[in-house]
Structure formats: C-alpha cells, structure tokens
Amino acid sequence: MDYFFSPLACSFAGHVIIREASLPIEMQPVSLLRKQTKDGVPFDTISAKSQVPVLRFDDGRIVTENSVVLQVLADMAPDHGYLPPRSTTAGQATLEWLNFVASEVHKHCLYPIFTKGVPAEVRAWAKDNLVKKLAYVTRQLSHTPYLAGNAFTIADAYFGWALMLTLRGGLLEPQGDLLAYWDRLLARPAFTAAMETEEALFSQFA
Ligand SMILES: N[C@@H](CCC(=O)N[C@@H](CS)C(=O)NCC(=O)O)C(=O)O
C-alpha cells in the first residue's frame, strides 16, 4: 500500500496517523510543482485529481479526499481510537471537527492565503476569517485537551497541519489554550517526526 503525500501539504495529517499507528504503508513523496512522484511518474496517472493525499491499495485502487483517507487510515488501527464509533458522542464530534477543518479552515481560509494569484483583498479576507475560525477552535480547547474530547483523533491530525501552516506563515501568534494545544501536539513523537521529515523533504519535493 502506498501513501502519496507532498511535504507540508494537508497530506501531513495522514502521515501523522501512519506514524502514530506504525501502519505498514510505503510513503511516496510527490512534487506538487512538477506534479510528479519521486520516480518521475506523472501524478495525474496515479490520481486524475492530481491532489494529495492519495492512498493506493495493493490492487491499484485509490482513495482520495483527506477527510476520507484519514477515516480509512483510522480504520486500519481500530484499537488506537483515532476515530471513535460514529454512534458515540466522541465519534460524532470527531467527524464534525474533521469536516470543520476541511471546509472552514483548509479550503475557506488556508487555500486562498497560500495559493498564488489570489487577489490581495481575498487573501486579507481569508486571513481575517482564519483568526475567527481559530478563535472558535480555541474556545473548544479551553474545555478539552483535544478537539473531540480527551483523546487525540484524526481531526487533531488535520487541524494540527492547519495550525502548523498558520504558524509557519506567521499568520497568528498562538497564545493560551491554542499554544498549550500546539505544545501537546509537539509532545507526540509521531507528530514531531512527521514534521521534521517533511521539513527535510520540502525543498526537494514542494
Ligand atoms: N479535496 C481535496 C483537496 C486536497 C488538497 O487541497 N490538496 C492540495 C495540497 S494541501 C493539493 O494537492 N494541491 C495541489 C493542487 O490542487 O493542484 C482533499 O480534501 O483531499
């Protein structure tokens, strides 16, 4: 099984889960600038969407869309609780936060901020909006250590990426409960190892 990711892109979330659960998955870096794998294979021959993440099974079948890929990865390590059962409060909260990060934080805010050619006023609007979304997340983190409660879930892996990008981009100075949450993520060896690995690969595969 292969996981196609691009350093410091949203596929970081799946990378964290793969490391957290020690899943036997081959990591395949992709350059999104060149749209090529490390072996020079055109990325659109692997996924017509040409976007990371892509999970490829041994029979050639692929799964795309970060929120779905993360659920599939969590299902491969059921004992870790990265996605509690959907019938539970924690499971519903995990999916709710997952969707919030994908739609409100990633595509609504981070995408326009980090995409070349976006008009300055749209970028400014997205930055303002990001501050509001992060304030909402921080309110939750004043009640619970992780987004969906007391345990780290796939929603934290995805939001952890969003926060990492926010900090790297100097978009916000984290304080209080958000800073404590960031420190909590950094204390997870898999999170830090994924970050260091992707930082080292970034110049080669961005
Ligand atoms: N809807 C997709 C979007 C994923 C996405 O935006 N991936 C970005 C990296 S964070 C990407 O591959 N960008 C390259 C492109 O869109 O051409 C998902 O949720 O997985």
PDBQT file of the ligand as one rigid body, heavy atoms in Angstrom, charges set to zero:
ROOT
HETATM    1  N1  LIG A 301     -10.432  17.988  -1.791  1.00  0.00    +0.000 N 
HETATM    2  C1  LIG A 301      -9.096  17.533  -1.579  1.00  0.00    +0.000 C 
HETATM    3  C2  LIG A 301      -8.180  18.719  -1.549  1.00  0.00    +0.000 C 
HETATM    4  C3  LIG A 301      -6.763  18.340  -1.195  1.00  0.00    +0.000 C 
HETATM    5  C4  LIG A 301      -5.819  19.499  -1.470  1.00  0.00    +0.000 C 
HETATM    6  O1  LIG A 301      -6.209  20.672  -1.499  1.00  0.00    +0.000 OA
HETATM    7  N2  LIG A 301      -4.553  19.159  -1.641  1.00  0.00    +0.000 N 
HETATM    8  C5  LIG A 301      -3.601  20.175  -2.001  1.00  0.00    +0.000 C 
HETATM    9  C6  LIG A 301      -2.432  20.191  -1.030  1.00  0.00    +0.000 C 
HETATM   10  S1  LIG A 301      -2.930  20.750   0.572  1.00  0.00    +0.000 SA
HETATM   11  C7  LIG A 301      -3.070  19.855  -3.383  1.00  0.00    +0.000 C 
HETATM   12  O2  LIG A 301      -2.843  18.712  -3.727  1.00  0.00    +0.000 OA
HETATM   13  N3  LIG A 301      -2.876  20.913  -4.161  1.00  0.00    +0.000 N 
HETATM   14  C8  LIG A 301      -2.389  20.803  -5.493  1.00  0.00    +0.000 C 
HETATM   15  C9  LIG A 301      -3.447  21.151  -6.469  1.00  0.00    +0.000 C 
HETATM   16  O3  LIG A 301      -4.595  21.403  -6.096  1.00  0.00    +0.000 OA
HETATM   17  O4  LIG A 301      -3.119  21.183  -7.662  1.00  0.00    +0.000 OA
HETATM   18  C10 LIG A 301      -8.964  16.751  -0.276  1.00  0.00    +0.000 C 
HETATM   19  O5  LIG A 301      -9.721  17.056   0.650  1.00  0.00    +0.000 OA
HETATM   20  O6  LIG A 301      -8.139  15.844  -0.195  1.00  0.00    +0.000 OA
ENDROOT
TORSDOF 0
